[in-house]
Amino acid sequence: MASYSTSVTPSSHLAAKLAHPRAISSHFSSNPNSLNISFPLKNGSFKLRRNAPSITLKTLFAHDPKAAVVTKDTWEKSVMNSDAPILVEFYASWCGPCMMVHRIIDEIASEYAGRVSCFILNTDTDFPVAEVYNIMAVPVVLLFKNGERKESVVGTMPKEYYIAAIERILKS
């Protein structure tokens, strides 16, 4: 997990914690000196104005993916022609459960580095690959060995399910 640290004033740190991430808005006008950025909060709002004292917000979490992205263009080389066992998570960007599986796959990618290659494939942008494997819903995790599909885990499962499938592949 990446961690970004910058200086933060106590009041701006509190505002950043209370702000809803999707509610941050900015308003631009034709006057470059009139930039306003609002962070709606539960109890009022926090506003930044041009010429106000500068503050820097601290990023409390940033996703540092361990699983590489695979696309229809890189599928053959990365998955089908690999000598190593391969794990591929089929996901969609709008899918909440897929984000939970992403975290698990990233952990697995770190833990099994050098033994299993982990990839993610966005079914919205690379549907032809998903279609070949009859992926009708996401998330789905497929495991390959020597270019052949060996295991699948459908839906959001505990990490142990993915680990068990990987261990079966490694022993075969």
C-alpha positions as CSV (number, residue, x, y, z in Angstrom):
1,M,0.0,0.0,0.0
2,A,1.4,3.4,-1.0
3,S,1.4,6.1,1.7
4,Y,1.7,9.7,0.8
5,S,2.7,12.1,3.5
6,T,2.5,15.9,3.4
7,S,2.1,18.7,5.9
8,V,-1.4,19.2,7.2
9,T,-2.9,21.8,9.5
10,P,-5.2,20.3,12.1
11,S,-8.3,21.9,10.8
12,S,-7.7,20.8,7.2
13,H,-6.9,17.2,8.4
14,L,-10.2,17.1,10.2
15,A,-12.0,18.4,7.1
16,A,-10.3,15.8,4.9
17,K,-11.5,13.0,7.2
18,L,-15.1,14.3,7.4
19,A,-15.5,15.1,3.7
20,H,-17.3,12.6,1.6
21,P,-14.9,11.7,-1.3
22,R,-17.6,11.8,-4.0
23,A,-19.0,15.1,-2.7
24,I,-15.8,17.2,-3.4
25,S,-16.6,19.9,-6.0
26,S,-14.8,22.8,-7.5
27,H,-16.2,25.8,-9.3
28,F,-14.3,27.6,-11.9
29,S,-15.1,31.0,-13.4
30,S,-13.5,33.1,-16.1
31,N,-11.6,35.0,-13.4
32,P,-8.5,33.0,-12.6
33,N,-8.4,34.6,-9.1
34,S,-11.8,33.3,-8.1
35,L,-11.3,29.5,-7.7
36,N,-13.4,28.0,-5.0
37,I,-13.2,24.4,-3.9
38,S,-15.9,23.0,-1.5
39,F,-15.7,19.9,0.7
40,P,-19.3,19.3,1.9
41,L,-19.2,17.9,5.4
42,K,-21.7,16.4,7.8
43,N,-21.8,19.6,9.9
44,G,-21.3,22.4,7.4
45,S,-18.7,22.7,4.7
46,F,-15.0,23.5,4.3
47,K,-14.1,25.9,1.5
48,L,-10.8,26.8,0.0
49,R,-10.6,30.1,-1.8
50,R,-7.9,31.6,-4.1
51,N,-5.5,33.8,-2.1
52,A,-6.4,31.9,1.1
53,P,-3.5,30.5,3.2
54,S,-2.4,27.3,1.4
55,I,-3.0,23.9,3.0
56,T,-2.1,20.5,1.9
57,L,-4.3,17.5,2.5
58,K,-2.9,14.2,3.5
59,T,-3.8,11.1,1.4
60,L,-4.7,8.5,4.0
61,F,-4.9,5.6,1.5
62,A,-3.8,5.1,-2.1
63,H,-4.1,1.8,-3.9
64,D,-0.8,0.4,-5.1
65,P,-1.9,-2.5,-7.3
66,K,0.3,-5.7,-7.3
67,A,-1.7,-7.5,-10.0
68,A,-0.9,-6.4,-13.5
69,V,-3.5,-5.4,-16.1
70,V,-4.0,-7.8,-19.0
71,T,-6.0,-6.8,-22.1
72,K,-7.2,-8.6,-25.2
73,D,-4.0,-7.4,-26.9
74,T,-1.7,-8.8,-24.2
75,W,-3.7,-11.9,-23.4
76,E,-1.9,-14.4,-25.6
77,K,1.6,-13.4,-24.4
78,S,0.8,-12.9,-20.8
79,V,-1.6,-15.7,-20.1
80,M,-1.7,-18.4,-22.8
81,N,2.1,-18.5,-23.5
82,S,3.2,-18.3,-19.9
83,D,5.2,-21.1,-18.2
84,A,4.2,-19.9,-14.8
85,P,0.7,-20.5,-13.3
86,I,-1.5,-17.6,-13.9
87,L,-4.4,-16.1,-11.9
88,V,-6.8,-13.7,-13.7
89,E,-9.5,-11.7,-12.0
90,F,-12.3,-10.7,-14.4
91,Y,-13.9,-7.5,-13.1
92,A,-15.8,-4.4,-14.0
93,S,-15.0,-0.9,-12.8
94,W,-18.5,-0.3,-11.5
95,C,-18.6,-3.5,-9.5
96,G,-18.3,-3.1,-5.7
97,P,-17.6,-6.8,-4.9
98,C,-14.8,-6.7,-7.6
99,M,-13.0,-4.0,-5.5
100,M,-13.1,-6.4,-2.5
101,V,-11.6,-9.1,-4.7
102,H,-9.0,-6.7,-6.0
103,R,-7.6,-6.3,-2.5
104,I,-7.4,-10.1,-2.0
105,I,-5.7,-10.6,-5.4
106,D,-3.2,-7.9,-4.6
107,E,-2.3,-9.6,-1.3
108,I,-2.0,-13.0,-3.2
109,A,0.2,-11.3,-5.9
110,S,2.6,-10.2,-3.1
111,E,2.5,-13.5,-1.2
112,Y,3.0,-15.7,-4.3
113,A,5.4,-13.4,-6.2
114,G,7.7,-15.6,-8.3
115,R,5.4,-18.6,-8.2
116,V,2.1,-17.3,-9.6
117,S,1.5,-14.3,-11.9
118,C,-1.6,-12.3,-11.1
119,F,-3.5,-10.2,-13.6
120,I,-6.8,-8.3,-13.7
121,L,-8.9,-7.9,-16.8
122,N,-11.7,-5.3,-17.2
123,T,-14.6,-7.1,-18.9
124,D,-16.2,-3.7,-20.0
125,T,-13.2,-2.8,-22.1
126,D,-12.0,-6.4,-23.0
127,F,-15.2,-8.2,-23.4
128,P,-14.0,-10.5,-26.2
129,V,-11.7,-12.4,-23.8
130,A,-14.5,-12.6,-21.2
131,E,-16.8,-14.0,-23.8
132,V,-14.4,-16.8,-24.7
133,Y,-14.5,-18.0,-21.1
134,N,-18.3,-17.5,-20.7
135,I,-17.9,-14.8,-18.1
136,M,-21.5,-13.6,-17.6
137,A,-21.1,-11.9,-14.2
138,V,-18.2,-10.5,-12.2
139,P,-16.1,-11.0,-10.2
140,V,-14.7,-14.3,-11.5
141,V,-11.1,-15.5,-10.9
142,L,-9.7,-18.1,-13.4
143,L,-6.4,-20.0,-12.9
144,F,-4.4,-21.2,-15.8
145,K,-1.4,-23.5,-16.1
146,N,0.4,-24.0,-19.4
147,G,-2.2,-22.0,-21.2
148,E,-5.1,-24.2,-20.0
149,R,-7.9,-23.1,-17.7
150,K,-7.6,-25.3,-14.6
151,E,-9.7,-23.6,-11.8
152,S,-12.3,-21.0,-11.3
153,V,-13.7,-19.1,-8.4
154,V,-17.0,-17.3,-9.0
155,G,-18.2,-14.4,-6.9
156,T,-16.6,-12.8,-3.9
157,M,-15.1,-15.4,-1.7
158,P,-12.8,-15.4,1.4
159,K,-9.1,-15.4,0.6
160,E,-8.8,-19.0,1.6
161,Y,-10.8,-20.1,-1.5
162,Y,-8.4,-18.4,-3.8
163,I,-5.4,-19.8,-1.9
164,A,-6.8,-23.4,-2.0
165,A,-7.3,-23.1,-5.8
166,I,-3.7,-21.8,-6.2
167,E,-2.3,-24.6,-4.1
168,R,-4.1,-27.2,-6.2
169,I,-2.6,-25.6,-9.3
170,L,0.9,-25.5,-7.9
171,K,0.7,-29.2,-6.8
172,S,-0.6,-30.4,-10.2
